Amino acid sequence: MKFLKILIGVLVALAAVVAVVAPIGPMPGIFIGGKETPAPASWPDTSSVHEIRLKVPGGLPRVVIIWVAEHDGELHVVGDPASGWVQKIGATSPVELRLGDNTYALQAVPVTEGREAILEAWLAKYAPDYPEIVEGFRARGDAASTAAVFRLSRG
């Protein structure tokens, strides 16, 4: 019986550690994983990739699971300006992107021009599978003008 209590305690502690360091759903984590890989000259088709992991720097790095959309051969992410990962990026920041088993060192560059076309590509990609979320975004008239849009640049 004592062994069982110790085993349960160890499993609970292990689960707590995993919940803190690995991103799970909307909860950010610390570790991104994957194999460090040089960024390709052109990105593979990401139309069927619904989520990526994005690591932003800081005293304590943050890894989030987020949507990604391709527009004009570049990958883009969109976020709420009040979210922690967006605030950590700031004006421009080095980030890591995990796509499949590969992790790429990139720069997150805020997009100020041509945002509408990027947002439309992002919405068009996710509307078929997440209609409620996309409609909620569109229903908020200010969402498109206030969303933070970043191009994930190769450097």
C-alpha atoms as a printed R data frame, in Angstrom:
    type eleno elety resid chain resno       x      y       z
1   ATOM     1    CA   MET     A     1   0.000  0.000   0.000
2   ATOM     2    CA   LYS     A     2   2.870  2.362   0.846
3   ATOM     3    CA   PHE     A     3   4.456  1.621  -2.551
4   ATOM     4    CA   LEU     A     4   1.176  2.509  -4.292
5   ATOM     5    CA   LYS     A     5   0.991  5.868  -2.490
6   ATOM     6    CA   ILE     A     6   4.570  6.659  -3.453
7   ATOM     7    CA   LEU     A     7   3.928  5.652  -7.064
8   ATOM     8    CA   ILE     A     8   0.811  7.810  -7.241
9   ATOM     9    CA   GLY     A     9   2.733 10.719  -5.716
10  ATOM    10    CA   VAL     A    10   5.512 10.360  -8.279
11  ATOM    11    CA   LEU     A    11   3.021 10.166 -11.159
12  ATOM    12    CA   VAL     A    12   1.167 13.276  -9.933
13  ATOM    13    CA   ALA     A    13   4.465 15.160  -9.585
14  ATOM    14    CA   LEU     A    14   5.538 14.057 -13.064
15  ATOM    15    CA   ALA     A    15   2.200 15.162 -14.542
16  ATOM    16    CA   ALA     A    16   2.572 18.545 -12.831
17  ATOM    17    CA   VAL     A    17   6.056 19.019 -14.287
18  ATOM    18    CA   VAL     A    18   4.867 18.117 -17.789
19  ATOM    19    CA   ALA     A    19   1.922 20.518 -17.462
20  ATOM    20    CA   VAL     A    20   4.292 23.342 -16.540
21  ATOM    21    CA   VAL     A    21   7.011 22.835 -19.150
22  ATOM    22    CA   ALA     A    22   5.140 21.524 -22.205
23  ATOM    23    CA   PRO     A    23   2.476 23.524 -23.975
24  ATOM    24    CA   ILE     A    24  -0.876 21.814 -23.609
25  ATOM    25    CA   GLY     A    25  -3.831 23.306 -25.477
26  ATOM    26    CA   PRO     A    26  -4.127 26.973 -24.522
27  ATOM    27    CA   MET     A    27  -1.555 26.690 -21.708
28  ATOM    28    CA   PRO     A    28   1.956 27.807 -22.713
29  ATOM    29    CA   GLY     A    29   5.014 25.751 -21.884
30  ATOM    30    CA   ILE     A    30   8.786 26.170 -21.874
31  ATOM    31    CA   PHE     A    31  10.179 23.463 -24.167
32  ATOM    32    CA   ILE     A    32   9.556 23.334 -27.902
33  ATOM    33    CA   GLY     A    33  11.294 20.059 -28.824
34  ATOM    34    CA   GLY     A    34  11.990 18.984 -32.381
35  ATOM    35    CA   LYS     A    35  15.209 18.786 -34.371
36  ATOM    36    CA   GLU     A    36  17.038 22.070 -35.004
37  ATOM    37    CA   THR     A    37  16.891 22.557 -38.752
38  ATOM    38    CA   PRO     A    38  17.978 25.413 -41.037
39  ATOM    39    CA   ALA     A    39  14.985 27.256 -42.479
40  ATOM    40    CA   PRO     A    40  14.225 26.138 -46.032
41  ATOM    41    CA   ALA     A    41  14.387 28.525 -48.980
42  ATOM    42    CA   SER     A    42  10.659 27.904 -49.447
43  ATOM    43    CA   TRP     A    43   8.213 26.495 -46.927
44  ATOM    44    CA   PRO     A    44   6.430 23.219 -47.577
45  ATOM    45    CA   ASP     A    45   2.679 23.283 -48.046
46  ATOM    46    CA   THR     A    46   1.143 24.103 -44.656
47  ATOM    47    CA   SER     A    47  -2.504 24.033 -45.752
48  ATOM    48    CA   SER     A    48  -3.112 20.840 -43.781
49  ATOM    49    CA   VAL     A    49  -1.051 21.944 -40.756
50  ATOM    50    CA   HIS     A    50  -3.479 23.351 -38.225
51  ATOM    51    CA   GLU     A    51  -1.177 24.022 -35.287
52  ATOM    52    CA   ILE     A    52   2.476 24.793 -34.755
53  ATOM    53    CA   ARG     A    53   4.543 25.471 -31.683
54  ATOM    54    CA   LEU     A    54   6.101 28.906 -31.391
55  ATOM    55    CA   LYS     A    55   8.754 29.726 -28.802
56  ATOM    56    CA   VAL     A    56   9.264 33.363 -27.858
57  ATOM    57    CA   PRO     A    57  12.192 34.536 -25.736
58  ATOM    58    CA   GLY     A    58  12.198 36.071 -22.303
59  ATOM    59    CA   GLY     A    59  13.501 35.495 -18.816
60  ATOM    60    CA   LEU     A    60  11.294 32.443 -18.957
61  ATOM    61    CA   PRO     A    61  10.659 31.494 -22.595
62  ATOM    62    CA   ARG     A    62   7.097 30.802 -23.637
63  ATOM    63    CA   VAL     A    63   6.027 28.092 -26.054
64  ATOM    64    CA   VAL     A    64   2.507 28.393 -27.419
65  ATOM    65    CA   ILE     A    65   0.472 26.204 -29.720
66  ATOM    66    CA   ILE     A    66  -0.869 28.503 -32.398
67  ATOM    67    CA   TRP     A    67  -2.344 28.622 -35.892
68  ATOM    68    CA   VAL     A    68  -0.157 29.465 -38.862
69  ATOM    69    CA   ALA     A    69  -1.044 30.645 -42.349
70  ATOM    70    CA   GLU     A    70   1.020 30.999 -45.495
71  ATOM    71    CA   HIS     A    71   0.701 34.109 -47.636
72  ATOM    72    CA   ASP     A    72   2.994 35.001 -50.555
73  ATOM    73    CA   GLY     A    73   5.418 32.218 -49.626
74  ATOM    74    CA   GLU     A    74   5.844 33.418 -46.041
75  ATOM    75    CA   LEU     A    75   4.450 31.998 -42.811
76  ATOM    76    CA   HIS     A    76   2.402 34.244 -40.527
77  ATOM    77    CA   VAL     A    77   0.911 34.015 -37.050
78  ATOM    78    CA   VAL     A    78  -1.867 36.143 -35.602
79  ATOM    79    CA   GLY     A    79  -2.523 36.952 -31.972
80  ATOM    80    CA   ASP     A    80  -4.255 39.180 -29.483
81  ATOM    81    CA   PRO     A    81  -2.019 42.163 -28.656
82  ATOM    82    CA   ALA     A    82  -2.740 41.599 -24.944
83  ATOM    83    CA   SER     A    83  -1.524 37.992 -24.963
84  ATOM    84    CA   GLY     A    84   1.755 37.192 -23.245
85  ATOM    85    CA   TRP     A    85   3.516 35.751 -26.270
86  ATOM    86    CA   VAL     A    86   2.673 38.794 -28.408
87  ATOM    87    CA   GLN     A    87   3.973 41.154 -25.736
88  ATOM    88    CA   LYS     A    88   7.217 39.166 -25.450
89  ATOM    89    CA   ILE     A    89   7.811 39.555 -29.194
90  ATOM    90    CA   GLY     A    90   7.406 43.312 -29.118
91  ATOM    91    CA   ALA     A    91   8.796 45.156 -32.145
92  ATOM    92    CA   THR     A    92  10.800 42.208 -33.523
93  ATOM    93    CA   SER     A    93  12.122 39.133 -31.831
94  ATOM    94    CA   PRO     A    94  13.945 35.907 -32.486
95  ATOM    95    CA   VAL     A    95  11.543 32.971 -32.236
96  ATOM    96    CA   GLU     A    96  11.601 29.244 -32.830
97  ATOM    97    CA   LEU     A    97   8.962 27.540 -34.927
98  ATOM    98    CA   ARG     A    98   8.285 23.830 -34.642
99  ATOM    99    CA   LEU     A    99   6.697 22.446 -37.776
100 ATOM   100    CA   GLY     A   100   6.345 18.674 -37.615
101 ATOM   101    CA   ASP     A   101   9.555 17.268 -36.151
102 ATOM   102    CA   ASN     A   102  11.702 20.231 -37.229
103 ATOM   103    CA   THR     A   103  12.432 23.400 -35.273
104 ATOM   104    CA   TYR     A   104  13.531 26.541 -37.114
105 ATOM   105    CA   ALA     A   105  15.211 29.679 -35.722
106 ATOM   106    CA   LEU     A   106  13.368 32.663 -37.220
107 ATOM   107    CA   GLN     A   107  12.521 36.311 -36.615
108 ATOM   108    CA   ALA     A   108   8.974 37.413 -35.804
109 ATOM   109    CA   VAL     A   109   8.454 40.679 -37.649
110 ATOM   110    CA   PRO     A   110   5.278 42.714 -37.087
111 ATOM   111    CA   VAL     A   111   3.313 43.250 -40.283
112 ATOM   112    CA   THR     A   112   1.985 46.774 -40.756
113 ATOM   113    CA   GLU     A   113   1.197 46.795 -44.492
114 ATOM   114    CA   GLY     A   114  -0.882 44.186 -46.329
115 ATOM   115    CA   ARG     A   115  -2.360 42.862 -43.101
116 ATOM   116    CA   GLU     A   116  -5.834 42.408 -44.592
117 ATOM   117    CA   ALA     A   117  -4.673 39.881 -47.191
118 ATOM   118    CA   ILE     A   118  -2.779 37.901 -44.533
119 ATOM   119    CA   LEU     A   119  -5.773 37.903 -42.185
120 ATOM   120    CA   GLU     A   120  -8.054 36.762 -45.011
121 ATOM   121    CA   ALA     A   121  -5.660 33.892 -45.837
122 ATOM   122    CA   TRP     A   122  -5.611 32.963 -42.137
123 ATOM   123    CA   LEU     A   123  -9.418 33.098 -41.857
124 ATOM   124    CA   ALA     A   124  -9.952 31.196 -45.128
125 ATOM   125    CA   LYS     A   125  -7.632 28.419 -43.948
126 ATOM   126    CA   TYR     A   126  -9.383 27.912 -40.603
127 ATOM   127    CA   ALA     A   127 -13.024 28.712 -41.471
128 ATOM   128    CA   PRO     A   128 -13.904 25.183 -42.699
129 ATOM   129    CA   ASP     A   129 -12.734 23.479 -39.505
130 ATOM   130    CA   TYR     A   130 -13.345 26.204 -36.922
131 ATOM   131    CA   PRO     A   131 -16.362 28.177 -38.194
132 ATOM   132    CA   GLU     A   132 -17.450 29.457 -34.758
133 ATOM   133    CA   ILE     A   133 -14.029 30.888 -33.945
134 ATOM   134    CA   VAL     A   134 -13.598 32.476 -37.358
135 ATOM   135    CA   GLU     A   135 -17.098 33.978 -37.295
136 ATOM   136    CA   GLY     A   136 -16.450 35.318 -33.815
137 ATOM   137    CA   PHE     A   137 -13.310 37.004 -35.108
138 ATOM   138    CA   ARG     A   138 -15.133 38.466 -38.079
139 ATOM   139    CA   ALA     A   139 -18.080 39.584 -35.927
140 ATOM   140    CA   ARG     A   140 -15.771 41.728 -33.853
141 ATOM   141    CA   GLY     A   141 -15.375 44.597 -36.262
142 ATOM   142    CA   ASP     A   142 -12.216 45.825 -34.578
143 ATOM   143    CA   ALA     A   143 -10.544 42.397 -34.439
144 ATOM   144    CA   ALA     A   144  -8.896 42.698 -37.844
145 ATOM   145    CA   SER     A   145  -7.582 46.172 -37.116
146 ATOM   146    CA   THR     A   146  -6.297 45.314 -33.636
147 ATOM   147    CA   ALA     A   147  -4.912 41.804 -34.197
148 ATOM   148    CA   ALA     A   148  -1.141 41.419 -33.979
149 ATOM   149    CA   VAL     A   149   0.155 39.896 -37.236
150 ATOM   150    CA   PHE     A   150   3.727 38.598 -37.498
151 ATOM   151    CA   ARG     A   151   5.691 37.321 -40.472
152 ATOM   152    CA   LEU     A   152   8.055 34.518 -39.492
153 ATOM   153    CA   SER     A   153  11.146 35.641 -41.371
154 ATOM   154    CA   ARG     A   154  14.165 33.497 -42.122
155 ATOM   155    CA   GLY     A   155  16.426 36.219 -40.787
